[in-house]
């Protein structure tokens, strides 16, 4: 099953400073799982932790670009991902997914409180803006879940989470991932407790 392409339009400048369209066509940096039918992602753009380049016509998201699955501090990744129904994933989905994404460390970080209740559980050091473009998907966190439809937005703040597609059709999502400095859930909890102590002090 082939994923629908993502049309990408990139703007830039000419030598006179006029805005121009540099390219318009299918985003070249695309991945399709060999093991999970319908699962894959396209990365139309990404930025490294350095000043953003508005001058050159360099494309950081060519088909050959080695883009990380998760951003480091100061990096950003724009990703459009397709999540097929949970029913098509193999029994060993968690191993397959995170091997393909080079994300075993992120998967391990997502199991502290989740008790592995879903194969997609993971946690990253990033602020993620997620938008459902098409279909329906359920966001699971350690303690709770909510079902999302087209147009719904999630602000993911370095939390352990999973995406569960309980329908019979693929859901497509757009993500903007902003890499943040490493901070474990335990460290966040400790800081929250100290804030509470300060607020309650006479």
Backbone torsions as a table, in degrees:
resi	resn	phi	psi	omega
1	UNK	NA	120.6	-177.0
2	UNK	-91.8	135.6	179.5
3	UNK	-74.1	143.2	174.6
4	UNK	-63.2	139.1	179.4
5	UNK	-68.6	159.9	175.8
6	UNK	-106.5	118.3	177.5
7	UNK	-73.3	130.5	-179.0
8	UNK	-123.2	126.7	175.1
9	UNK	-113.9	123.5	179.9
10	UNK	-115.1	128.0	177.8
11	UNK	-100.3	165.7	178.8
12	UNK	-164.7	-156.1	-179.4
13	UNK	-131.4	152.2	169.3
14	UNK	-94.9	-177.5	-175.1
15	UNK	-70.6	-9.5	175.7
16	UNK	-96.2	-0.8	-179.8
17	UNK	88.1	7.8	178.7
18	UNK	-81.4	141.6	177.5
19	UNK	-71.6	135.0	179.9
20	UNK	-136.2	163.1	171.5
21	UNK	-93.4	115.4	-178.7
22	UNK	-78.6	-40.8	-179.0
23	UNK	-153.4	152.6	179.8
24	UNK	-150.7	107.8	-179.0
25	UNK	172.7	-172.9	-179.3
26	UNK	-60.8	133.9	176.4
27	UNK	-62.8	126.3	-171.6
28	UNK	-77.6	-25.1	-175.8
29	UNK	-88.4	97.0	-173.2
30	UNK	-136.8	144.8	-178.7
31	UNK	-128.9	136.9	175.0
32	UNK	-131.1	126.6	-177.4
33	UNK	-62.9	135.3	175.5
34	UNK	-81.6	-21.3	-174.2
35	UNK	-102.2	-22.1	-174.9
36	UNK	-122.7	106.3	-177.1
37	UNK	-58.6	126.7	176.3
38	UNK	89.0	-11.4	179.7
39	UNK	-88.3	132.5	177.8
40	UNK	178.3	178.0	-177.9
41	UNK	-153.1	154.4	175.3
42	UNK	-123.8	135.6	176.7
43	UNK	-111.7	100.9	179.3
44	UNK	-70.8	-25.7	-176.2
45	UNK	-162.4	155.2	169.9
46	UNK	-155.9	157.6	178.0
47	UNK	-130.2	143.1	176.2
48	UNK	-84.6	172.1	179.8
49	UNK	-80.2	70.6	-179.4
50	UNK	-157.2	167.8	179.7
51	UNK	-54.1	136.2	-178.3
52	UNK	-72.3	134.4	-174.6
53	UNK	-91.4	112.1	173.0
54	UNK	-106.6	4.2	-172.1
55	UNK	-97.6	-52.0	-175.3
56	UNK	-83.7	170.5	176.9
57	UNK	-98.4	17.2	-177.9
58	UNK	-63.0	132.6	179.5
59	UNK	-101.1	111.3	-178.3
60	UNK	-80.6	-4.8	-175.2
61	UNK	-124.4	47.2	175.5
62	UNK	-71.4	171.9	178.6
63	UNK	-60.8	-30.5	-176.6
64	UNK	-89.4	-10.2	-176.1
65	UNK	-62.6	136.5	177.4
66	UNK	-94.7	92.6	-176.3
67	UNK	-98.0	129.9	-179.7
68	UNK	-66.4	155.9	177.3
69	UNK	-69.8	-31.7	-178.5
70	UNK	-131.8	141.1	-175.0
71	UNK	-77.6	146.3	170.9
72	UNK	-82.2	173.3	179.5
73	UNK	-53.6	128.2	178.5
74	UNK	84.5	-8.8	178.0
75	UNK	-89.2	157.8	174.0
76	UNK	-131.5	146.9	175.3
77	UNK	-133.5	128.5	171.2
78	UNK	-99.9	120.9	-175.3
79	UNK	-134.4	140.0	171.2
80	UNK	-117.1	119.2	-173.5
81	UNK	-119.7	144.2	175.4
82	UNK	-108.0	126.4	178.3
83	UNK	-111.7	108.0	177.7
84	UNK	-71.9	171.0	176.7
85	UNK	-56.2	144.1	178.4
86	UNK	-53.2	-30.4	-175.4
87	UNK	-63.7	-19.4	-178.5
88	UNK	-89.9	-10.3	-178.8
89	UNK	-73.4	144.4	178.3
90	UNK	-72.0	166.9	-179.3
91	UNK	-57.2	-36.6	-178.9
92	UNK	-95.9	38.3	-173.7
93	UNK	-55.5	-42.5	-176.8
94	UNK	-60.4	-39.9	178.5
95	UNK	-68.3	-45.3	-178.0
96	UNK	-62.8	-49.8	-177.4
97	UNK	-56.9	-53.8	-171.3
98	UNK	-79.1	-14.1	168.9
99	UNK	-73.6	-45.6	179.4
100	UNK	-63.5	-33.7	-177.1
101	UNK	-94.1	0.5	-174.4
102	UNK	51.5	51.7	-173.1
103	UNK	-129.5	31.1	-179.4
104	UNK	-64.7	-35.4	177.7
105	UNK	-63.0	-42.8	178.3
106	UNK	-66.9	-37.4	177.7
107	UNK	-65.5	-43.2	178.7
108	UNK	-62.2	-39.7	-179.7
109	UNK	-66.0	-22.6	-178.5
110	UNK	-86.9	-0.2	-175.3
111	UNK	-100.0	-2.8	-175.3
112	UNK	-53.1	-47.5	-177.4
113	UNK	-117.2	-8.6	-172.5
114	UNK	-83.4	-15.2	-178.2
115	UNK	54.4	30.2	178.0
116	UNK	50.8	43.4	-177.2
117	UNK	-75.3	-8.6	174.5
118	UNK	-152.7	144.5	-174.7
119	UNK	-66.4	-17.2	-177.3
120	UNK	-89.2	-0.5	-174.9
121	UNK	-60.4	131.8	177.2
122	UNK	-160.7	168.5	177.8
123	UNK	-144.4	133.4	179.2
124	UNK	-125.8	153.9	174.7
125	UNK	-84.6	80.7	-178.5
126	UNK	-161.3	158.8	169.7
127	UNK	-102.2	118.9	-175.0
128	UNK	-115.9	129.5	171.0
129	UNK	-100.6	118.8	-177.0
130	UNK	-119.4	132.7	-180.0
131	UNK	-127.9	127.9	175.1
132	UNK	-78.6	120.6	179.5
133	UNK	-91.2	-37.8	-176.3
134	UNK	-154.6	141.1	177.3
135	UNK	89.4	-162.4	-177.2
136	UNK	-136.2	140.6	179.6
137	UNK	-147.9	150.5	179.9
138	UNK	-108.9	127.7	175.3
139	UNK	-89.3	123.8	174.9
140	UNK	-109.5	136.8	171.4
141	UNK	-123.1	178.9	-177.0
142	UNK	-53.2	-42.0	-175.9
143	UNK	-130.9	79.9	177.3
144	UNK	133.1	171.0	176.5
145	UNK	-159.4	159.7	176.2
146	UNK	-151.2	142.7	-178.5
147	UNK	-97.4	136.4	-173.0
148	UNK	-120.1	148.1	176.2
149	UNK	-125.0	179.4	-177.4
150	UNK	-53.7	129.8	179.8
151	UNK	95.4	-15.1	178.7
152	UNK	-74.6	148.6	-175.0
153	UNK	-124.3	138.5	175.6
154	UNK	-120.0	135.0	172.0
155	UNK	-106.4	106.9	-175.2
156	UNK	-97.6	115.6	-171.5
157	UNK	-109.7	70.5	177.8
158	UNK	56.9	32.7	-178.3
159	UNK	-98.7	152.2	172.6
160	UNK	-67.6	131.7	-175.7
161	UNK	-159.3	166.9	175.3
162	UNK	-145.8	156.1	176.9
163	UNK	-112.8	121.5	-178.6
164	UNK	-119.0	119.4	177.5
165	UNK	-100.6	101.6	-176.1
166	UNK	-94.4	11.5	-179.2
167	UNK	-99.1	-171.7	179.1
168	UNK	-108.7	14.1	177.5
169	UNK	-137.3	156.7	-177.0
170	UNK	-67.0	140.8	173.6
171	UNK	-106.2	137.2	178.3
172	UNK	-112.2	132.8	-178.2
173	UNK	-130.4	149.1	173.9
174	UNK	-108.1	133.2	177.9
175	UNK	-125.3	137.7	165.1
176	UNK	-116.3	112.3	-178.0
177	UNK	-103.7	126.4	179.6
178	UNK	-114.7	113.2	-178.0
179	UNK	-67.3	134.6	179.8
180	UNK	-122.0	161.0	178.5
181	UNK	-58.9	144.3	-178.8
182	UNK	-57.7	133.2	178.2
183	UNK	-156.2	113.4	-176.9
184	UNK	-71.3	161.4	176.3
185	UNK	-61.3	-36.2	178.7
186	UNK	-64.2	-40.3	178.7
187	UNK	-66.6	-38.3	177.4
188	UNK	-64.3	-43.9	179.3
189	UNK	-61.1	-41.5	179.8
190	UNK	-63.6	-42.5	178.0
191	UNK	-65.2	-38.1	178.1
192	UNK	-63.5	-41.7	179.4
193	UNK	-64.1	-39.8	179.7
194	UNK	-69.0	-31.8	175.4
195	UNK	-65.3	-41.6	178.9
196	UNK	-62.3	-41.4	179.6
197	UNK	-62.5	-42.7	179.7
198	UNK	-63.8	-43.4	-179.1
199	UNK	-63.9	-38.2	-176.1
200	UNK	-81.6	-15.4	-178.8
201	UNK	-63.3	141.2	-177.5
202	UNK	-67.8	NA	NA
